[in-house]
Amino acid sequence: MLLSLIALHFALGVTAAWWVRLLGRNAFLVVAIAPAIGFGWLLTLAPAVQSGSAFVEVTPWIRSLAVSLSFHVGLLQWLLALLVTGIGVVVLAYCRWYFTNPPARTLGLLVAFAGAMLGLVTADDLVVLYVFWELTTVFSYLMIGHDSSRRANRAAATTALIVTTTGGLAMLVGIVTFGTLTGTFRLQAILAAAPEGPAPTAAALLMLVGAMSKSALAPFHFWLPGAMAAPTPISAYLHAATMVKAGVYLVAALAPVFAGVLFWRETLTILGATTMILGGWRSLRQTDLKLLLAYGTVSQLGFVTMLVGIGTQAAGQAGLAMLLAHALFKAALFLTVGVVDVTTGTRDITKLTGLARRMPLLAVASGLAAASM
């Protein structure tokens, strides 16, 4: 089922240009069917997941390397997949209003990204997870640089690509190390019988490097504010609700077993706290609403990563609650900024006043989202 769902996303992404020619802006509503189906299917798993069971799907792939298209949906994966699909539906529907002339390229990349992100948070084989990990990086690069005529877009896209790919390569070394040591790339099998010693410790820390670069922790934090050169719906989906949560997801998946390895908690505590303070301080100096939210996102990612990295059940539950809340309120705030930008023609807070009187419903929605934050 999962493999078919992911394939549906990619199929709609490949045929996006045809849908746009046929339906215009309504094409966004058509491709939203894929994440909507995924969201509905995930809801049917709720009783099993909440009772402690997991959905497992395995399809053989590279037999000589013991790599399979294996997926595992436990509580953590279920929660992340619900965010990916649910917010994906909302953002695609929002794009139908946001884009006057629907860009087929952006439409195709968005729905393909949703499929790659769904694969990332449910993949149980670490090699497959890495494939989806890098696909999200490539799709993010292409969407940040959607207007290649603008130097700011090109520079921001290149920076994001270099930083996240470098972290991904470090993670790949960790994946290969785990596979060599354990004879399997299945994440659940590795966690069930985690090896001990210097090599597994190094592998876990290399996985941590990939997670920190993806979730914009210091010293990798600088790429995320630059990514705000992308259209606002893309910022809401990729850089607030989903892609930046990939690193948090990886830390949350590994922490219960590897939080005790040398330097794990120390690294996440120091860098998470540094990111939280640095992002919060920088956000207070911004006058562009998107940059203000971007630095706030950097700050909150540091906080969430620090929480889930502790590795205890209580901290893990607190981290997941914050992760869910952050995805919801920050996506809502970014979409609010998109409405303000399109309506007023500016995101500069020094030039904006009296919006609550002009847009009372938007003021209530953004007020609730800010209160949640």
C-alpha positions as MATLAB code, in Angstrom:
seq = 'MLLSLIALHFALGVTAAWWVRLLGRNAFLVVAIAPAIGFGWLLTLAPAVQSGSAFVEVTPWIRSLAVSLSFHVGLLQWLLALLVTGIGVVVLAYCRWYFTNPPARTLGLLVAFAGAMLGLVTADDLVVLYVFWELTTVFSYLMIGHDSSRRANRAAATTALIVTTTGGLAMLVGIVTFGTLTGTFRLQAILAAAPEGPAPTAAALLMLVGAMSKSALAPFHFWLPGAMAAPTPISAYLHAATMVKAGVYLVAALAPVFAGVLFWRETLTILGATTMILGGWRSLRQTDLKLLLAYGTVSQLGFVTMLVGIGTQAAGQAGLAMLLAHALFKAALFLTVGVVDVTTGTRDITKLTGLARRMPLLAVASGLAAASM';
ca = [
       0.000    0.000    0.000;
       2.721    2.491    0.975;
       4.771    1.813   -2.114;
       1.692    2.344   -4.277;
       0.896    5.607   -2.488;
       4.419    6.930   -3.013;
       4.310    5.868   -6.666;
       0.999    7.744   -7.068;
       2.631   10.950   -5.818;
       5.480   10.585   -8.294;
       3.109    9.739  -11.158;
       1.055   12.876  -10.515;
       4.266   14.882  -10.263;
       5.499   13.648  -13.641;
       2.157   14.427  -15.316;
       1.749   17.844  -13.618;
       2.234   19.824  -16.839;
      -0.584   17.889  -18.499;
      -2.928   18.541  -15.555;
      -2.131   22.268  -15.629;
      -2.850   22.509  -19.367;
      -6.117   20.667  -18.855;
      -7.405   22.258  -15.638;
      -5.374   25.386  -14.941;
      -5.247   26.274  -11.245;
      -7.622   23.422  -10.402;
      -4.735   21.047  -11.131;
      -3.517   21.712   -7.579;
      -6.758   20.222   -6.265;
      -6.377   17.148   -8.483;
      -2.853   16.301   -7.320;
      -3.943   16.883   -3.710;
      -5.829   13.596   -4.105;
      -2.592   11.649   -3.514;
      -1.799   13.019   -0.031;
      -5.528   12.994    0.787;
      -5.695    9.251    0.079;
      -2.560    8.769    2.161;
      -4.027   10.743    5.062;
      -7.250    8.737    4.956;
      -5.391    5.428    4.861;
      -3.200    6.457    7.796;
      -6.291    7.259    9.844;
      -7.438    3.658    9.375;
      -4.211    2.542   11.074;
      -4.963    4.609   14.187;
      -6.431    1.801   16.363;
      -3.553   -0.581   15.594;
      -0.821    2.037   16.065;
      -2.303    3.345   19.308;
      -2.445   -0.196   20.669;
       1.287   -0.588   20.064;
       1.207   -2.503   16.783;
       2.926   -1.424   13.580;
       2.188   -1.675    9.878;
       4.979   -3.438    7.976;
       5.421   -3.747    4.219;
       8.411   -5.411    2.547;
       9.204   -5.717   -1.164;
      12.550   -7.270   -2.254;
      14.799   -4.877   -4.176;
      18.617   -5.417   -4.264;
      18.948   -8.971   -3.003;
      22.749   -9.110   -3.325;
      23.096   -6.228   -0.834;
      20.175   -7.312    1.383;
      18.375   -4.048    0.558;
      14.584   -4.162    0.375;
      11.796   -1.649   -0.070;
      10.699   -2.104    3.522;
       8.396    0.253    5.393;
       7.468    0.365    9.065;
       4.703    2.550   10.525;
       4.809    2.714   14.303;
       3.624    5.630   16.422;
       6.505    7.961   15.468;
       6.253    7.211   11.752;
       2.448    7.441   11.845;
       2.529   10.892   13.402;
       5.083   12.229   10.902;
       3.238   10.675    7.957;
      -0.018   12.305    9.082;
       1.753   15.684    9.107;
       3.255   15.108    5.659;
      -0.040   14.092    4.065;
      -2.434   16.313    5.996;
      -0.489   19.540    5.642;
       0.299   18.531    2.062;
      -3.414   18.575    1.216;
      -3.854   21.995    2.860;
      -0.832   23.528    1.103;
      -1.804   22.204   -2.335;
      -5.339   23.564   -1.904;
      -3.845   26.890   -0.765;
      -1.631   26.981   -3.881;
      -4.755   26.934   -6.011;
      -5.501   30.422   -4.621;
      -1.900   31.641   -4.259;
      -0.637   31.119   -7.821;
      -2.463   33.192  -10.428;
      -0.598   31.491  -13.279;
      -0.058   27.940  -12.003;
       3.572   26.853  -12.549;
       3.509   23.208  -13.661;
       7.083   22.762  -12.457;
       6.242   23.850   -8.911;
       3.097   21.712   -8.875;
       5.006   18.629   -9.989;
       7.842   19.190   -7.528;
       5.479   19.767   -4.609;
       3.524   16.545   -5.041;
       6.698   14.553   -5.787;
       8.286   16.027   -2.663;
       5.247   14.935   -0.641;
       5.762   11.380   -1.901;
       9.484   11.439   -1.107;
       8.820   12.789    2.378;
       6.185   10.110    3.000;
       8.758    7.509    1.983;
      11.428    9.059    4.208;
       9.408    8.945    7.430;
       8.117    5.403    6.860;
      11.156    3.665    5.302;
      12.605    0.938    7.512;
      15.563    0.116    5.267;
      18.278    2.743    5.870;
      19.438    2.660    2.239;
      15.884    3.365    1.072;
      15.589    6.070    3.718;
      18.761    7.663    2.351;
      17.372    7.621   -1.197;
      14.250    9.477   -0.053;
      16.403   11.758    2.126;
      18.381   12.917   -0.893;
      15.269   13.187   -3.063;
      13.810   15.694   -0.606;
      17.091   17.620   -0.783;
      16.981   17.764   -4.583;
      13.307   18.738   -4.680;
      13.945   21.452   -2.078;
      16.840   22.790   -4.155;
      14.687   22.982   -7.270;
      11.812   24.696   -5.466;
      13.958   27.254   -3.642;
      15.533   28.144   -6.976;
      12.161   28.232   -8.769;
      12.992   31.652  -10.291;
      16.457   31.035  -11.692;
      16.637   34.596  -13.050;
      17.007   35.902   -9.479;
      20.453   35.695   -7.954;
      19.025   35.396   -4.416;
      17.080   32.274   -5.373;
      20.081   30.645   -7.032;
      22.375   31.393   -4.088;
      19.867   30.210   -1.459;
      19.146   27.000   -3.373;
      22.846   26.222   -3.804;
      23.600   26.867   -0.125;
      20.766   24.602    1.023;
      21.896   21.874   -1.388;
      25.543   21.972   -0.302;
      24.813   21.986    3.434;
      22.164   19.260    3.463;
      23.992   17.049    0.948;
      27.228   17.250    2.938;
      25.365   16.189    6.057;
      23.666   13.454    4.047;
      27.021   12.050    2.938;
      28.157   11.835    6.561;
      24.915   10.014    7.327;
      25.551    7.594    4.454;
      28.893    6.601    5.999;
      27.040    5.886    9.231;
      24.442    3.800    7.380;
      27.115    1.721    5.643;
      28.917    1.236    8.963;
      25.758   -0.040   10.651;
      25.048   -2.345    7.708;
      28.564   -3.768    7.839;
      28.490   -4.298   11.596;
      25.015   -5.826   11.847;
      24.564   -7.490    8.449;
      21.276   -5.652    7.902;
      20.075   -2.195    6.923;
      16.671   -2.634    8.602;
      16.331    0.135   11.187;
      14.058   -1.813   13.533;
      16.457   -4.787   13.499;
      19.424   -2.515   14.280;
      17.555   -0.846   17.147;
      16.433   -4.223   18.548;
      20.011   -5.522   18.763;
      22.177   -2.424   18.716;
      25.915   -3.146   18.474;
      28.305   -1.624   20.991;
      31.806   -0.253   20.703;
      33.674    2.606   19.012;
      32.458    1.837   15.467;
      28.701    1.889   16.302;
      29.266    5.058   18.330;
      30.943    6.714   15.351;
      28.131    5.512   13.065;
      25.471    6.958   15.372;
      27.269   10.302   15.548;
      27.620   10.409   11.750;
      23.876    9.830   11.469;
      23.515   12.727   13.875;
      25.485   15.018   11.541;
      23.003   14.310    8.758;
      20.075   14.982   11.078;
      21.526   18.289   12.307;
      22.196   19.577    8.802;
      18.684   18.695    7.636;
      16.999   20.292   10.655;
      19.190   23.425   10.526;
      20.923   23.100   13.888;
      23.975   25.274   14.518;
      26.442   25.412   12.820;
      24.236   24.410    9.847;
      21.409   26.819   10.706;
      22.206   29.511    8.124;
      20.718   27.702    5.121;
      17.119   27.787    6.382;
      16.504   31.588    6.440;
      17.981   31.786    2.935;
      15.479   29.185    1.771;
      12.738   31.772    2.342;
      13.469   32.924   -1.220;
      11.025   30.164   -2.221;
       7.303   30.963   -2.630;
       5.461   31.138    0.690;
       3.480   27.853    0.321;
       6.773   26.038   -0.257;
       8.251   27.671    2.843;
       5.193   26.593    4.821;
       5.368   22.985    3.667;
       9.057   22.194    3.253;
      10.779   24.565    5.622;
       8.291   24.674    8.481;
       6.150   21.536    8.543;
       7.963   18.653    6.862;
      11.501   18.590    5.413;
      13.138   20.287    8.381;
      11.438   17.697   10.602;
      13.357   14.880    8.869;
      16.381   15.401   11.085;
      14.207   15.557   14.196;
      12.533   12.316   13.091;
      15.884   10.560   12.683;
      17.068   11.718   16.115;
      13.772   10.613   17.683;
      14.040    7.181   16.033;
      17.641    6.590   17.152;
      17.650    8.287   20.567;
      15.936    5.565   22.654;
      18.822    3.216   21.835;
      21.802    5.481   21.083;
      21.268    8.420   23.454;
      23.742    6.837   25.835;
      26.657    6.717   23.395;
      29.591    9.040   23.954;
      28.951   12.706   23.025;
      25.325   12.117   21.869;
      23.480   13.987   24.637;
      26.271   16.530   25.054;
      26.243   17.369   21.341;
      22.481   17.728   21.087;
      22.158   19.666   24.331;
      24.866   22.204   23.480;
      24.009   22.648   19.803;
      20.243   22.496   20.423;
      20.417   25.171   23.120;
      22.756   27.300   21.005;
      20.407   27.046   18.036;
      17.389   27.864   20.199;
      18.967   31.022   21.613;
      20.615   32.141   18.365;
      17.463   31.663   16.286;
      15.293   33.449   18.832;
      17.689   36.390   19.079;
      17.989   36.738   15.309;
      14.213   36.566   14.860;
      13.762   39.628   17.100;
      15.845   41.699   14.670;
      13.801   40.906   11.542;
      11.315   43.185    9.806;
      10.436   40.741    7.008;
       7.642   38.489    8.279;
       8.983   35.393    6.510;
      12.487   35.863    7.908;
      11.021   36.446   11.365;
       9.186   33.117   11.136;
      12.236   31.410    9.605;
      14.541   32.313   12.485;
      11.771   31.352   14.905;
      11.661   27.975   13.171;
      15.430   27.594   13.599;
      15.018   28.329   17.315;
      12.189   25.844   17.802;
      13.969   23.122   15.830;
      16.872   23.442   18.244;
      14.460   23.051   21.160;
      12.623   20.032   19.696;
      15.828   18.248   18.674;
      17.263   18.768   22.148;
      14.111   17.262   23.675;
      13.837   14.145   21.512;
      17.604   13.595   21.703;
      17.527   12.999   25.456;
      16.230    9.507   24.769;
      13.880    9.049   27.732;
      10.196    8.251   27.293;
       9.023   11.464   28.977;
      11.338   13.662   26.899;
      10.370   11.781   23.747;
       6.672   12.352   24.381;
       7.290   16.038   25.090;
       9.353   16.331   21.912;
       6.678   14.680   19.773;
       3.983   16.951   21.240;
       6.133   19.997   20.427;
       6.941   18.634   16.965;
       3.241   18.223   16.157;
       2.335   21.640   17.555;
       5.197   23.354   15.734;
       4.278   21.862   12.369;
       0.682   23.016   12.747;
       1.186   26.533   14.075;
       4.211   27.398   11.961;
       2.623   26.193    8.718;
      -0.474   28.244    9.610;
       1.632   31.340   10.273;
       3.529   31.003    6.996;
       0.260   30.641    5.083;
      -1.000   33.743    6.903;
       2.066   35.656    5.755;
       1.326   34.533    2.195;
      -2.153   36.054    2.417;
      -0.750   39.298    3.846;
       1.945   39.468    1.165;
      -0.454   38.887   -1.742;
      -3.099   41.239   -0.323;
      -0.870   44.159    0.688;
       2.157   43.677   -1.559;
       4.637   43.707    1.339;
       5.915   41.587    4.234;
       7.710   44.481    5.963;
       6.200   44.860    9.448;
       7.228   48.519    9.561;
       4.820   49.171    6.682;
       1.913   47.035    7.897;
      -0.791   48.329   10.212;
      -4.540   47.973   10.703;
      -4.709   44.494    9.148;
      -6.981   43.147   11.897;
      -9.702   45.590   10.890;
      -9.337   44.760    7.187;
      -9.001   40.966    7.607;
     -10.637   39.959   10.917;
     -10.867   36.227   10.151;
      -7.184   36.102    9.223;
      -6.356   38.017   12.404;
      -8.207   35.443   14.533;
      -6.539   32.499   12.751;
      -3.051   33.982   13.032;
      -3.713   34.946   16.650;
      -4.625   31.354   17.502;
      -1.518   30.068   15.729;
       0.673   32.585   17.554;
      -0.942   31.628   20.874;
      -0.144   27.984   20.135;
       3.485   28.949   19.465;
];
